[in-house]
């Protein structure tokens, strides 16, 4: 970080695409190193100027290997999957971390990070679920969620209802019947934002497992207008909840799942997220979500 004149400072941010597929696609996040002297207000200004869905700020930690602070263009967020993968992929490229286990400190506690074959994996918690019947006290019904996506009950996948899942952040996970339905969603971002505020959501994760739509375990779209993100192409913190839904609600008998995201957004930016579940006696204890990152550009930000 450099001082340019009395009221302006300059930092360098690396844009790293996380969850790339064969070094293409993925979801860009900005990574700012040596952020120890930045205030929350500084970080928010920088994130707004960067303009990506999330910016990760890396500083020293007294308890973990690194301290990470995450900001969208309009607020702090406790955890961010793709920005974590971007950060640790970049740190691995610089030689600051090596294969094996490391860790991050966040405002919401510590999380384990694993570097495996050049990919970064982030720990998430075992899932908790809230079904639509649990949302009534918050003034939200399942019909409101469907309306906010421009779909009806006939568009839903069989055997799974919309469900609120938390593995560290709250997401509503919605299964639809096929790729055409996923492609033709008509999200009402004001209504999604209102529902997200009432239920304290990061956003929605909409998926299909239809074999004509994907050869992966699921293909998805993610909407988070409450955090200034209409749609993004890879969301590790949402892929974890979806993997839990596939395991617990759709009886997918797998402990490693591959989630595709971004293929059905415009423009397409295909991303792959691998989720590894730790299951004991049929119960998910925790999980790791990860993938590969690739540096795409360097930005100079005055703030």
N, C-alpha and C positions, 0 to 999 in steps of 0.2 A: 504494500500500500504506500502511495506517495502523496505528499502534500504539494499541491500546485500553487495555491495562494491562500490568503487568510481564511477564506470561507469555503474553499473547494478542495476535495481530495479525489484521488484517482485510484481505482483498483483494477486488477485484471481478473476476469472471469472466464473460465474454460467452459465451452458448451460441449457436453458429452451426451451422446445418444445412448440411452439405456435400453436393454432388452432387444438389441439389434438381432436381425435374422441374417446370418452370413455377412455381417458387416454393413448391412443396409437397413433402412427403416429405423425402428426404435422410437423412443420418446426423448426429446432433448430436455436436459436440465442444465442449469448453470452451476458451476462449482467455484467457490471463492475460498482460497487457502489463506492461512495466517489472519484469521478474522478476529483475533483476541481483543483488539481495541475498538471493534465496531459495536455501537449501541443497537438496541432493538430498532430505534428510529432509523439509524443508518442502514441497517439490513433491509428494512421495509422499503426505504427509498431506492436502494440498489436493486432489489427484486422488481420493483415497479419499472425501473428504467430498463432492466434486462428484458422484461416482458414475457418471459416463459412461464409455464404453469407453476414451476417451482425452482427456487434457487437454494442451494445448500451452502452454508457457511461453516467452515472447518476451523476449529480452534483447539487449544490444549485442554485436556481434561485431567482432573486430579484423581479420578476413579477408574476411567476407561482409557482405551488407546487414543480415542479422539472424541471431541465434543462437536456435535452437529446441530445447527439451528436451521430450520426450514421455513421459508417464506414464499407464499404465493404473491402475485402483484398487489393483493389487498389485505393480507393478514398472515399471521404466524400459523403454522400447522404443526401438530405434535410430531407426526411421523410422515415420511414420504418414501415409498418404495423405490420409485424409479430414480429419484435424486440420491438415495442411498447407494443404489447400484452404480449410478454414474460416478459418485464420489469415490467409492472404494475401487472401482475399475481404474479410475484415474490415478489414485494413490498406488495401486499395484503397478501401473505403467511407469510411474516415477520411481519405483523401488522402495516406497515408504511402507508397504506391507508385502508380505510374501504368502505363499500357499499355507493354508491352515487357518486357525481361528484368530480373530481379533474382535474388536468391540467398538460400540459407539455409546456415548452419553447423549440423551436428549432431555427436553423439559419434562417428558413423561416417563423417565427412567432409562435404564441401560438395556441394550439389546446386543445379542451375539451376532457377529458377522463371520462368515466363512468364505475364504477364497479357495475355489476348487477348479483346477484346470483352466485358470484364467478368468473364470466367472465369479461374480460376487453374489453371496446369498445372505439374506437378512432374516433374523429371527422374528417371528410373530407369536402371539399368545394363542393358547387353545381357544376355540370359538365359544361365544355365547350367542344365543338366538332370541329374537323377539318376533313372534308371529303377528299378523295383522290384528288379531283380537287383542294384542297387548298395546296397540297404538291408540286405542280409543281415548284414553285419558289425555293424550297429546293432541286430540282433535284431527287425527288422520285415519282414513280408511283405505283399504286396498284399492277401491274404486278410484280414489284420488290419485294414487300412484299410476294406475293405468291411464287415466285421463291425461296426466302430465306427460305421458309418452305417446299419446295419440293412438292407443290400442284398446282392445276389448278382451274379455275373458276368453273368447274363441281363439285369440292370438297367442295364448299362453302355452307353454310346454305342459305336457301331462305330468301328473304326480309330484309337482312342486309348485307351491304358491310363492308369491313375493315374500321375502323374509329379510328382516334386519339382522345383520351379522356383525359382530365385533371381534376382531383379533388384535385390537390395538386402536383402531378407529371404527366408527360406525358407517356401514354401507347397506343400502337396500339392494339385494340381489334378486333379479327378475329373470326368469327363464321364458323364452319365446319359442314358438314351434319350429321355425325354420329361418334360413338365411334371408329370404325375401322380407319377412317381418322385421328382422334385425336391421336390414338395410333401409327399410321404409319408415322407421320410427320418425315421429314428428314431435320432438321434445318441446314442451312449453317451459322455457328456462325460468320464467318468473314463478311458475307454479312449482317446479322442481326446487327452486331456491327456497320458496316458502315452506314446503314440506321438509326440506333439509334443515331449515332453522328450527322447526317444531320438534324434529326427532334428533337434532344434533348430529346430522349426517355430514360426512365428507361429500357423498354423492350417491349415484345409482351405478350399478354394474349390471348390464343387461347381456344375456348370453343365449346361445343355442348350442345344443350338442348334436343337431341334425347332421347326419353323415354326408348329405349333399352339400352342406355349407362348409365343412371343415374335416380334415383328417386328424385334427388334434382332439384333446378331451373336450374342449369347448372353444368357441370363438365369441368375441365380446365387443361391447362398446361401453364407454364410461362417460358420465356426465356429472360435473361438479360446479354448477354456476354459483353456488354459495361462496366458493373460494375463487371466483373469477375465471373458472375453467369451464367453457361450454362443453368441449370434448377433448380428451387426450388419448394418445395412442398406446400407452403402456402404463399400467398402474399396479405395481407389486403389492401395495397394501390392499387392493381390491381383489387381486387374483387369489390371495390367501383365503379370504372369506368364501369365494366361489369354490375353491378346491374343497373346503369343508362342507359346503352344501352338496357338492357332487358325491362326497364320501358318505355323509350322514343322512341326506334326504333323498338322493337318487341311487344309493347303494352301489356306487362305483367302487369296485373291489380293488382299488389301487392306492398305493401310498406315495407314488410319484406321478404327478399330473402335469401336462403341458398345456398352457392356456395361450391362445392366440388373441391378439387385440390389434385394432387399428386397420384391419383389412376392409371393414365395411364403413369406415369414415371417409369424408371427402376433404382433401385428397387422402388416398390410402397411405398408411405408413405401417406396414406389417411388423408386428413385434411378437416375440415369444418369451413367455415367463414360465419357468419351471418351479413347481411347488412340491416340496418334500414334506410329507406328514409324518409325525411321530405318533404312532397309534399303539395303545396298550389296552387289552381287553375290550377292543372295539371303540375306545374313547380317544379322541384326538387330544394329545397333551400339549403339543406345540407344533410349529411348522417353520420351514425355511423357504423363502421365495427368492428366486434369483435369476440371473442371466448375464449376458455379456454387454460391455459398454465400449463405445468408440468415440474418441475426441473428434469433433467436427470443425470447431473454430475457436478463436480466442477473441474476447471482447475487452475493450478498455472503457470503463464506466467512470464518469465524473459525477460526484454527488455532493 
